[in-house]
């Protein structure tokens, strides 16, 4: 039996993948660079949001099993990922 947390994380990733496939179809149908870039920039917002939600669900699921120092390391790691994504 799959736990609710693992199911939630998997469903979010399926949603993310479906959005990526839909965006690829829209880019191919658009046929114009400007419209394709517009669709692609929308994906730049979706990806980090899905990452944040999935990570939050996962960390909440293991929070009771992790010590405070390990939880701090997880938060530092996630922060580094977002700094890398958002830094221009």
Secondary structure as GFF3:
##gff-version 3
##sequence-region A 1 88
A	DSSP	alpha_helix	4	30	.	.	.	ID=ss1
A	DSSP	alpha_helix	33	62	.	.	.	ID=ss2
A	DSSP	alpha_helix	68	86	.	.	.	ID=ss3
###
